[in-house]
Amino acid sequence: MNKNQVKGALKDVAGKVQEKAGQLVGSKEQQVKGLGKQISGKAEKKLGDAKETIKKDTKK
C-alpha cells in the first residue's frame, strides 16, 4: 500500500461518518460535505491503486 491508498481510504471513512452524523442531526450541509469527502477519498485511493499497478508493471 502507498500513502495515496491509505489517505484515500481514511477520507472515505471520514466522509461516511460525517454523512451519517449529518443525517442524525438533520444537517444537509454535513451530509453533502461527507459525500464530497467520500468522492475525494475514493479518487485518491484509485490514484494510489494506479501507482501500485504501474510500479508492479515496471518491475516485470
Contact map, one row per residue, 1 for C-alpha under 8 A:
111011000000000000000000000000000000000000000001000100000000
111111000000000000000000000000000000000000000001000100000000
111111100000000000000000000000000000000000000001000000000000
011111110000000000000000000000000000000000011011000000000000
111111111000000000000000000000000000000000011111100000000000
111111111100000000000000000000000000000000001000000000000000
001111111110000000000000000000000000000010011000000000000000
000111111111000000000000000000000000000111111000000000000000
000011111111100000000000000000000000000011001000000000000000
000001111111110000000000000000000000000010000000000000000000
000000111111111000000000000000000000110111000000000000000000
000000011111111100000000000000000000111111000000000000000000
000000001111111110000000000000000000010000000000000000000000
000000000111111111000000000000000100110000000000000000000000
000000000011111111100000000000001111110000000000000000000000
000000000001111111110000000000000110010000000000000000000000
000000000000111111111000000000000100000000000000000000000000
000000000000011111111100000001101100000000000000000000000000
000000000000001111111110000001111110000000000000000000000000
000000000000000111111111000000100000000000000000000000000000
000000000000000011111111100001100000000000000000000000000000
000000000000000001111111111111100000000000000000000000000000
000000000000000000111111111100100000000000000000000000000000
000000000000000000011111111000000000000000000000000000000000
000000000000000000001111111000000000000000000000000000000000
000000000000000000000111111100000000000000000000000000000000
000000000000000000000111111111100000000000000000000000000000
000000000000000000000110011111110000000000000000000000000000
000000000000000000000100001111111000000000000000000000000000
000000000000000001101100001111111100000000000000000000000000
000000000000000001111110001111111110000000000000000000000000
000000000000000000100000000111111111000000000000000000000000
000000000000001001100000000011111111100000000000000000000000
000000000000011111100000000001111111110000000000000000000000
000000000000001100100000000000111111111000000000000000000000
000000000000001000000000000000011111111100000000000000000000
000000000011011000000000000000001111111110000000000000000000
000000000011111100000000000000000111111111000000000000000000
000000000001000000000000000000000011111111100000000000000000
000000010011000000000000000000000001111111110000000000000000
000000111111000000000000000000000000111111111000000000000000
000000011011000000000000000000000000011111111100000000000000
000000010000000000000000000000000000001111111110000000000000
000110110000000000000000000000000000000111111111000000000000
000111111000000000000000000000000000000011111111100000000000
000010000000000000000000000000000000000001111111110000000000
000110000000000000000000000000000000000000111111111000000000
111110000000000000000000000000000000000000011111111100000000
000010000000000000000000000000000000000000001111111110000000
000000000000000000000000000000000000000000000111111111000000
000000000000000000000000000000000000000000000011111111100000
110000000000000000000000000000000000000000000001111111110000
000000000000000000000000000000000000000000000000111111111000
000000000000000000000000000000000000000000000000011111111100
000000000000000000000000000000000000000000000000001111111110
000000000000000000000000000000000000000000000000000111111111
000000000000000000000000000000000000000000000000000011111111
000000000000000000000000000000000000000000000000000001111111
000000000000000000000000000000000000000000000000000000111111
000000000000000000000000000000000000000000000000000000011111
